Amino acid sequence: MLQNTLYIKLEGLLELCKDNEDRKHKYIIQFLEMIPQSIQKLKFATEKKDRSTIVKELHFMNPQLVFFGIDDYSVLMDKVRKVEGLPFDVLLIEINRGIVRIEKALKEVEWLIKKH
């Protein structure tokens, strides 16, 4: 299950699930349901320049993304934590970069679920 992934690292998931396939499947499905919804909310919030919703959604997504080993996300979180001093156009660039990486990770998770 760990082969051929560039954007996710599943060691944490495998350690938590301890060979329980049903549990692994549950967490993967949960990831595939939650993250796309959050990305949509994040995109809408960036269109509205709603910093509070941006921060809320990024914090909501954080546990799932970290759980799936999406390391690049931590860089985005660090920048968002400094949201007060970050001009919105710079914040928007960082969020869009993060969304691209997260969407690539979603594709890998979708590929894994179809493969198994």
DSSP file (Angstrom, degrees, kcal/mol; ACC not computed):
  #  RESIDUE AA STRUCTURE BP1 BP2  ACC     N-H-->O    O-->H-N    N-H-->O    O-->H-N    TCO  KAPPA ALPHA  PHI   PSI    X-CA   Y-CA   Z-CA
    1    1 A M              0   0    0      0, 0.0     9,-0.1     0, 0.0   114,-0.0   0.000 360.0 360.0 360.0 -16.5    0.0    0.0    0.0
    2    2 A L    >   +     0   0    0      7,-0.1     3,-0.6     8,-0.0     2,-0.1   0.489 360.0 110.7 -93.0  -2.8    3.0    2.3    0.4
    3    3 A Q  T 3  S+     0   0    0      1,-0.2     0, 0.0     0, 0.0     0, 0.0  -0.380  76.5   7.8 -76.5 149.6    4.3    2.0   -3.1
    4    4 A N  T 3  S+     0   0    0      1,-0.2     2,-0.5    -2,-0.1    -1,-0.2   0.774  84.1 135.9  60.2  35.0    4.3    4.8   -5.7
    5    5 A T    <   +     0   0    0     -3,-0.6    -1,-0.2     1,-0.1   100,-0.1  -0.963  22.8 169.9-116.2 130.7    3.1    7.7   -3.6
    6    6 A L  S    S+     0   0    0     -2,-0.5    -1,-0.1    98,-0.1    99,-0.1   0.709  80.0  36.3-102.8 -29.1    4.7   11.1   -3.9
    7    7 A Y  S    S+     0   0    0     97,-0.2     2,-0.3    98,-0.1    65,-0.2   0.595 112.6  50.9-107.3 -14.8    2.3   13.2   -1.9
    8    8 A I        -     0   0    0     62,-0.1     2,-0.4    97,-0.1    61,-0.2  -0.912  55.6-159.9-125.1 154.0    1.2   11.0    0.9
    9    9 A K        -     0   0    0     59,-2.1     3,-0.4    -2,-0.3     4,-0.2  -0.980   5.0-171.7-131.1 119.1    3.0    8.8    3.5
   10   10 A L     >  +     0   0    0     -2,-0.4     4,-2.8     1,-0.2     5,-0.2   0.270  54.9 106.3 -99.4  11.9    0.9    6.1    5.0
   11   11 A E  H  > S+     0   0    0      1,-0.2     4,-2.5     2,-0.2    -1,-0.2   0.914  83.1  49.6 -56.8 -43.8    3.2    4.9    7.7
   12   12 A G  H  > S+     0   0    0     -3,-0.4     4,-2.3     2,-0.2    -1,-0.2   0.903 111.9  48.2 -62.2 -42.0    1.1    6.6   10.4
   13   13 A L  H  > S+     0   0    0     54,-0.4     4,-2.4    -4,-0.2    -2,-0.2   0.928 112.7  47.8 -63.5 -45.8   -2.1    5.1    9.1
   14   14 A L  H  X S+     0   0    0     -4,-2.8     4,-1.7     1,-0.2     5,-0.5   0.890 111.7  50.3 -64.9 -38.9   -0.6    1.6    8.9
   15   15 A E  H  < S+     0   0    0     -4,-2.5    -1,-0.2    -5,-0.2    -2,-0.2   0.921 113.0  46.4 -63.6 -44.1    0.8    1.9   12.4
   16   16 A L  H  < S+     0   0    0     -4,-2.3    -2,-0.2     1,-0.2    -1,-0.2   0.897 116.2  43.8 -64.7 -41.5   -2.6    3.0   13.8
   17   17 A C  H >< S-     0   0    0     -4,-2.4     3,-1.6    -5,-0.2    -1,-0.2   0.697  87.1-154.9 -83.6 -20.0   -4.6    0.3   12.0
   18   18 A K  T 3< S-     0   0    0     -4,-1.7    -3,-0.1     1,-0.3     3,-0.1   0.901  72.7 -44.4  44.9  58.6   -2.2   -2.6   12.7
   19   19 A D  T 3  S+     0   0    0     -5,-0.5     2,-1.1     1,-0.2    -1,-0.3   0.590  98.8 139.3  66.7  13.0   -3.2   -4.7    9.7
   20   20 A N    <>  -     0   0    0     -3,-1.6     4,-2.2    -6,-0.2    -1,-0.2  -0.772  33.1-170.5 -88.7 100.2   -7.0   -4.1   10.3
   21   21 A E  H  > S+     0   0    0     -2,-1.1     4,-2.6     1,-0.2     5,-0.2   0.854  81.9  54.8 -62.2 -38.3   -8.1   -3.6    6.7
   22   22 A D  H  > S+     0   0    0      1,-0.2     4,-2.2     2,-0.2    -1,-0.2   0.910 109.5  47.5 -62.9 -41.1  -11.6   -2.4    7.7
   23   23 A R  H  > S+     0   0    0      2,-0.2     4,-2.2     1,-0.2    -2,-0.2   0.915 111.5  50.1 -67.0 -43.1  -10.1    0.3    9.8
   24   24 A K  H  X S+     0   0    0     -4,-2.2     4,-2.3     1,-0.2    -2,-0.2   0.937 111.4  49.3 -58.2 -46.8   -7.7    1.4    7.1
   25   25 A H  H  X S+     0   0    0     -4,-2.6     4,-2.7     1,-0.2     5,-0.2   0.904 108.4  53.9 -60.5 -42.6  -10.6    1.6    4.6
   26   26 A K  H  X S+     0   0    0     -4,-2.2     4,-2.3     1,-0.2    -1,-0.2   0.924 110.9  45.2 -58.1 -47.0  -12.7    3.6    7.1
   27   27 A Y  H  X S+     0   0    0     -4,-2.2     4,-2.1     2,-0.2    -1,-0.2   0.863 112.7  50.8 -68.9 -35.5   -9.9    6.3    7.5
   28   28 A I  H  X S+     0   0    0     -4,-2.3     4,-2.4     2,-0.2    -2,-0.2   0.935 111.8  46.8 -66.7 -45.7   -9.2    6.5    3.8
   29   29 A I  H  X S+     0   0    0     -4,-2.7     4,-1.6     1,-0.2    -2,-0.2   0.911 110.9  52.9 -61.8 -42.4  -12.9    7.0    3.0
   30   30 A Q  H  X S+     0   0    0     -4,-2.3     4,-2.7    -5,-0.2     5,-0.3   0.913 109.5  49.2 -59.4 -43.2  -13.2    9.6    5.7
   31   31 A F  H  X S+     0   0    0     -4,-2.1     4,-2.1     1,-0.2    -1,-0.2   0.927 110.1  50.8 -60.4 -46.7  -10.2   11.4    4.2
   32   32 A L  H  < S+     0   0    0     -4,-2.4    -1,-0.2     1,-0.2    -2,-0.2   0.744 115.8  42.6 -67.3 -23.5  -11.8   11.3    0.7
   33   33 A E  H  X S+     0   0    0     -4,-1.6     4,-0.8    -3,-0.2    -2,-0.2   0.879 119.0  40.2 -86.8 -42.6  -15.1   12.7    2.1
   34   34 A M  H  X S+     0   0    0     -4,-2.7     4,-2.1    -5,-0.2     5,-0.2   0.918 109.2  53.7 -76.9 -45.7  -13.7   15.4    4.4
   35   35 A I  H  X S+     0   0    0     -4,-2.1     4,-2.6    -5,-0.3     5,-0.2   0.907 105.9  50.3 -66.6 -45.2  -10.9   17.0    2.5
   36   36 A P  H  > S+     0   0    0      0, 0.0     4,-2.1     0, 0.0    -1,-0.2   0.895 111.4  51.0 -60.2 -36.6  -12.7   17.8   -0.8
   37   37 A Q  H  X S+     0   0    0     -4,-0.8     4,-2.1     1,-0.2    -2,-0.2   0.921 111.4  47.5 -64.0 -42.7  -15.4   19.5    1.2
   38   38 A S  H  X S+     0   0    0     -4,-2.1     4,-2.6     1,-0.2    -1,-0.2   0.880 108.6  54.2 -66.3 -37.7  -12.9   21.6    3.1
   39   39 A I  H  X S+     0   0    0     -4,-2.6     4,-2.7     2,-0.2    -1,-0.2   0.917 108.2  49.9 -62.5 -42.1  -11.1   22.5   -0.1
   40   40 A Q  H  X S+     0   0    0     -4,-2.1     4,-2.4     2,-0.2    -2,-0.2   0.923 112.0  47.4 -61.9 -43.9  -14.3   23.8   -1.5
   41   41 A K  H  X S+     0   0    0     -4,-2.1     4,-2.4     1,-0.2    -1,-0.2   0.886 112.1  51.0 -63.5 -38.3  -15.0   25.9    1.6
   42   42 A L  H  X S+     0   0    0     -4,-2.6     4,-2.1     2,-0.2    -2,-0.2   0.913 109.9  48.8 -65.8 -43.6  -11.4   27.1    1.5
   43   43 A K  H  X S+     0   0    0     -4,-2.7     4,-2.0     2,-0.2    -2,-0.2   0.916 112.4  48.6 -62.4 -43.0  -11.8   28.2   -2.2
   44   44 A F  H  X S+     0   0    0     -4,-2.4     4,-1.8     1,-0.2    -2,-0.2   0.913 110.8  51.1 -62.8 -42.7  -15.0   30.0   -1.4
   45   45 A A  H  X>S+     0   0    0     -4,-2.4     5,-2.9     1,-0.2     4,-0.5   0.856 108.5  51.4 -65.0 -35.2  -13.5   31.7    1.6
   46   46 A T  H ><5S+     0   0    0     -4,-2.1     3,-0.6     3,-0.2    -1,-0.2   0.883 107.7  52.7 -70.3 -35.8  -10.5   32.9   -0.5
   47   47 A E  H 3<5S+     0   0    0     -4,-2.0    -2,-0.2     1,-0.2    -1,-0.2   0.878 114.9  41.7 -63.0 -36.3  -12.9   34.4   -3.1
   48   48 A K  H 3<5S-     0   0    0     -4,-1.8    -1,-0.2    -5,-0.1    -2,-0.2   0.485 109.0-126.1 -87.5  -4.4  -14.7   36.3   -0.3
   49   49 A K  T <<5 +     0   0    0     -3,-0.6     2,-1.1    -4,-0.5    -3,-0.2   0.893  51.0 162.6  56.0  42.4  -11.4   37.2    1.3
   50   50 A D     >< +     0   0    0     -5,-2.9     4,-2.0     1,-0.2     3,-0.2  -0.747  16.6 179.5 -96.5  89.0  -12.7   35.7    4.5
   51   51 A R  H  > S+     0   0    0     -2,-1.1     4,-2.6     1,-0.2     5,-0.2   0.857  77.6  56.9 -60.4 -38.3   -9.5   35.2    6.6
   52   52 A S  H  > S+     0   0    0      1,-0.2     4,-2.2     2,-0.2    -1,-0.2   0.915 109.6  43.9 -64.1 -42.8  -11.4   33.8    9.6
   53   53 A T  H  > S+     0   0    0     -3,-0.2     4,-2.9     2,-0.2     5,-0.3   0.866 111.4  55.8 -68.9 -35.9  -13.0   31.0    7.6
   54   54 A I  H  X S+     0   0    0     -4,-2.0     4,-2.4     2,-0.2     5,-0.2   0.959 110.8  43.5 -58.8 -51.2   -9.7   30.3    5.8
   55   55 A V  H  X S+     0   0    0     -4,-2.6     4,-2.3     1,-0.2    -2,-0.2   0.914 113.8  51.9 -61.7 -43.3   -7.9   29.8    9.2
   56   56 A K  H  X S+     0   0    0     -4,-2.2     4,-2.1    -5,-0.2    -2,-0.2   0.929 112.2  44.6 -59.3 -48.2  -10.9   27.7   10.5
   57   57 A E  H  X S+     0   0    0     -4,-2.9     4,-2.4     2,-0.2    -1,-0.2   0.893 111.9  51.9 -67.2 -39.4  -10.9   25.3    7.5
   58   58 A L  H  X S+     0   0    0     -4,-2.4     4,-1.4    -5,-0.3    -1,-0.2   0.908 111.9  46.6 -64.2 -39.8   -7.1   25.0    7.5
   59   59 A H  H  < S+     0   0    0     -4,-2.3    -1,-0.2    -5,-0.2    -2,-0.2   0.868 111.1  52.6 -68.6 -35.4   -7.1   24.0   11.1
   60   60 A F  H  < S+     0   0    0     -4,-2.1     4,-0.5     1,-0.2    -2,-0.2   0.894 112.5  44.9 -64.3 -40.3  -10.0   21.6   10.5
   61   61 A M  H  X S+     0   0    0     -4,-2.4     4,-2.4     1,-0.2     3,-0.4   0.760  92.3  86.9 -74.2 -25.6   -8.1   19.9    7.7
   62   62 A N  H  X S+     0   0    0     -4,-1.4     4,-2.8     1,-0.2     5,-0.3   0.846  85.2  48.2 -49.5 -51.8   -4.8   19.7    9.7
   63   63 A P  H  > S+     0   0    0      0, 0.0     4,-2.5     0, 0.0    -1,-0.2   0.919 114.2  46.8 -59.8 -42.6   -5.3   16.4   11.5
   64   64 A Q  H  > S+     0   0    0     -4,-0.5     4,-1.5    -3,-0.4    -2,-0.2   0.930 114.8  46.1 -63.4 -44.8   -6.4   14.5    8.4
   65   65 A L  H  <>S+     0   0    0     -4,-2.4     5,-2.5     1,-0.2    -1,-0.2   0.911 114.5  46.7 -67.0 -41.9   -3.6   15.9    6.3
   66   66 A V  H ><5S+     0   0    0     -4,-2.8     3,-2.0    -5,-0.3    -1,-0.2   0.909 108.2  57.1 -64.9 -41.3   -1.0   15.2    9.0
   67   67 A F  H 3<5S+     0   0    0     -4,-2.5   -54,-0.4    -5,-0.3    -1,-0.2   0.832 108.1  47.6 -58.7 -33.6   -2.4   11.7    9.5
   68   68 A F  T 3<5S-     0   0    0     -4,-1.5   -59,-2.1    -5,-0.1    -1,-0.3   0.254 118.5-112.9 -94.0  11.9   -1.8   11.0    5.8
   69   69 A G  T < 5 +     0   0    0     -3,-2.0     2,-1.7   -61,-0.2    -3,-0.2   0.801  54.7 163.0  68.8  31.0    1.7   12.4    5.9
   70   70 A I    > < +     0   0    0     -5,-2.5     3,-1.0     1,-0.2     4,-0.4  -0.640  10.6 177.5 -84.8  87.3    1.1   15.4    3.7
   71   71 A D  T >>  +     0   0    0     -2,-1.7     3,-1.6     1,-0.3     4,-0.6   0.842  68.2  64.0 -64.9 -39.3    4.3   17.2    4.9
   72   72 A D  H >> S+     0   0    0      1,-0.3     4,-1.2     2,-0.2     3,-0.7   0.759  90.0  71.4 -58.8 -23.2    4.0   20.3    2.6
   73   73 A Y  H <> S+     0   0    0     -3,-1.0     4,-2.4     1,-0.2    -1,-0.3   0.841  86.0  63.5 -64.1 -33.2    0.9   21.2    4.4
   74   74 A S  H <> S+     0   0    0     -3,-1.6     4,-2.2    -4,-0.4    -1,-0.2   0.842  98.8  55.5 -62.3 -32.2    2.8   22.1    7.6
   75   75 A V  H <X S+     0   0    0     -3,-0.7     4,-1.7    -4,-0.6    -1,-0.2   0.928 108.7  47.2 -64.1 -44.7    4.5   24.9    5.7
   76   76 A L  H  X S+     0   0    0     -4,-1.2     4,-2.3     1,-0.2    -2,-0.2   0.909 110.2  52.8 -62.5 -43.0    1.1   26.4    4.7
   77   77 A M  H  X S+     0   0    0     -4,-2.4     4,-2.3     1,-0.2    -1,-0.2   0.904 106.3  53.4 -61.6 -41.5   -0.1   26.1    8.3
   78   78 A D  H  X S+     0   0    0     -4,-2.2     4,-0.7     1,-0.2    -1,-0.2   0.908 111.2  46.1 -59.3 -41.8    2.9   28.0    9.6
   79   79 A K  H >< S+     0   0    0     -4,-1.7     3,-0.6     1,-0.2    -1,-0.2   0.871 111.3  51.5 -70.1 -36.5    2.2   30.8    7.1
   80   80 A V  H >< S+     0   0    0     -4,-2.3     3,-2.0     1,-0.2    -2,-0.2   0.857 100.7  61.8 -70.0 -34.2   -1.5   30.9    8.0
   81   81 A R  H 3< S+     0   0    0     -4,-2.3     3,-0.3     1,-0.3    -1,-0.2   0.779 104.2  50.3 -61.3 -24.4   -0.7   31.1   11.7
   82   82 A K  T XX S+     0   0    0     -4,-0.7     3,-1.2    -3,-0.6     4,-0.7  -0.019  75.9 130.3 -98.7  28.3    1.0   34.4   10.8
   83   83 A V  G X4  +     0   0    0     -3,-2.0     3,-0.7     1,-0.3    -1,-0.2   0.771  57.6  67.1 -57.5 -32.2   -2.1   35.5    8.9
   84   84 A E  G 34 S+     0   0    0     -3,-0.3    -1,-0.3     1,-0.2    -2,-0.1   0.885 109.8  34.3 -60.2 -39.2   -2.3   38.9   10.6
   85   85 A G  G <4 S+     0   0    0     -3,-1.2    -1,-0.2     2,-0.1    -2,-0.2   0.478  98.2  96.0 -95.2  -2.2    0.9   40.2    9.0
   86   86 A L  S << S-     0   0    0     -3,-0.7     5,-0.0    -4,-0.7    -7,-0.0  -0.787  78.0-123.2 -94.6 120.6    0.6   38.4    5.7
   87   87 A P    >>  -     0   0    0      0, 0.0     4,-2.5     0, 0.0     3,-0.6  -0.302  25.0-118.8 -58.1 145.4   -1.0   40.5    2.9
   88   88 A F  H 3> S+     0   0    0      1,-0.2     4,-2.9     2,-0.2     5,-0.2   0.857 111.8  55.7 -59.7 -37.5   -4.0   38.7    1.4
   89   89 A D  H 3> S+     0   0    0      2,-0.2     4,-1.7     1,-0.2    -1,-0.2   0.876 110.7  45.5 -64.9 -35.0   -2.5   38.3   -2.1
   90   90 A V  H <> S+     0   0    0     -3,-0.6     4,-2.2     2,-0.2    -2,-0.2   0.913 113.0  50.4 -70.5 -43.2    0.5   36.5   -0.6
   91   91 A L  H  X S+     0   0    0     -4,-2.5     4,-2.7     1,-0.2    -2,-0.2   0.910 108.7  52.9 -58.7 -43.2   -1.8   34.4    1.6
   92   92 A L  H  X S+     0   0    0     -4,-2.9     4,-2.7     2,-0.2    -1,-0.2   0.901 107.4  50.9 -60.9 -42.9   -3.9   33.5   -1.5
   93   93 A I  H  X S+     0   0    0     -4,-1.7     4,-2.2     2,-0.2    -1,-0.2   0.932 112.5  46.8 -60.1 -45.9   -0.8   32.4   -3.4
   94   94 A E  H  X S+     0   0    0     -4,-2.2     4,-2.4     2,-0.2    -2,-0.2   0.901 112.4  49.4 -64.4 -41.5    0.3   30.1   -0.5
   95   95 A I  H  X S+     0   0    0     -4,-2.7     4,-2.8     2,-0.2    -2,-0.2   0.927 110.5  50.3 -64.1 -44.3   -3.2   28.7   -0.1
   96   96 A N  H  X S+     0   0    0     -4,-2.7     4,-2.1     2,-0.2    -2,-0.2   0.898 110.5  49.7 -62.7 -40.0   -3.5   27.9   -3.8
   97   97 A R  H  X S+     0   0    0     -4,-2.2     4,-2.0     2,-0.2    -1,-0.2   0.926 112.2  48.7 -61.3 -44.0   -0.1   26.2   -3.7
   98   98 A G  H  X S+     0   0    0     -4,-2.4     4,-2.6     1,-0.2    -2,-0.2   0.905 109.0  52.3 -62.8 -41.6   -1.3   24.2   -0.7
   99   99 A I  H  X S+     0   0    0     -4,-2.8     4,-2.9     1,-0.2     5,-0.2   0.903 107.0  53.2 -61.9 -41.4   -4.6   23.3   -2.4
  100  100 A V  H  X S+     0   0    0     -4,-2.1     4,-1.8     2,-0.2    -1,-0.2   0.932 111.7  45.3 -59.4 -45.6   -2.7   22.0   -5.5
  101  101 A R  H  X S+     0   0    0     -4,-2.0     4,-2.1     1,-0.2    -2,-0.2   0.910 113.5  49.7 -64.8 -41.8   -0.5   19.7   -3.3
  102  102 A I  H  X S+     0   0    0     -4,-2.6     4,-2.4     1,-0.2    -2,-0.2   0.900 108.9  52.0 -65.4 -40.2   -3.5   18.5   -1.4
  103  103 A E  H  X S+     0   0    0     -4,-2.9     4,-1.9     2,-0.2    -1,-0.2   0.864 108.8  51.1 -64.9 -35.0   -5.5   17.7   -4.6
  104  104 A K  H  X S+     0   0    0     -4,-1.8     4,-1.8    -5,-0.2    -1,-0.2   0.892 109.4  50.7 -66.6 -39.0   -2.5   15.7   -5.8
  105  105 A A  H  X S+     0   0    0     -4,-2.1     4,-2.4     1,-0.2    -2,-0.2   0.901 107.2  54.1 -63.7 -40.6   -2.5   13.8   -2.5
  106  106 A L  H  X S+     0   0    0     -4,-2.4     4,-2.8     1,-0.2    -2,-0.2   0.906 105.6  53.1 -59.2 -41.9   -6.3   13.2   -2.9
  107  107 A K  H  X S+     0   0    0     -4,-1.9     4,-2.4     1,-0.2    -1,-0.2   0.897 108.8  49.9 -61.2 -39.6   -5.6   11.7   -6.4
  108  108 A E  H  X S+     0   0    0     -4,-1.8     4,-2.5     2,-0.2    -2,-0.2   0.918 110.7  48.6 -65.6 -41.9   -3.1    9.3   -4.8
  109  109 A V  H  X S+     0   0    0     -4,-2.4     4,-2.2     2,-0.2    -2,-0.2   0.913 111.8  49.7 -64.0 -41.8   -5.5    8.3   -2.1
  110  110 A E  H  X S+     0   0    0     -4,-2.8     4,-1.9     1,-0.2    -1,-0.2   0.905 110.5  50.9 -61.5 -41.3   -8.2    7.7   -4.7
  111  111 A W  H  X S+     0   0    0     -4,-2.4     4,-2.0     1,-0.2    -2,-0.2   0.908 109.7  50.4 -61.9 -43.3   -5.7    5.6   -6.7
  112  112 A L  H  X S+     0   0    0     -4,-2.5     4,-1.6     1,-0.2    -2,-0.2   0.900 109.1  50.3 -63.3 -41.1   -4.8    3.5   -3.6
  113  113 A I  H  < S+     0   0    0     -4,-2.2    -1,-0.2     1,-0.2    -2,-0.2   0.872 113.2  46.0 -68.5 -35.0   -8.5    2.8   -2.9
  114  114 A K  H  < S+     0   0    0     -4,-1.9    -1,-0.2     1,-0.2    -2,-0.2   0.837 110.4  54.8 -72.8 -32.5   -9.1    1.7   -6.5
  115  115 A K  H  <        0   0    0     -4,-2.0    -2,-0.2     1,-0.2    -1,-0.2   0.807 360.0 360.0 -70.6 -30.6   -6.0   -0.4   -6.5
  116  116 A H     <        0   0    0     -4,-1.6    -1,-0.2    -5,-0.1    -2,-0.2   0.426 360.0 360.0-110.0 360.0   -6.9   -2.4   -3.3
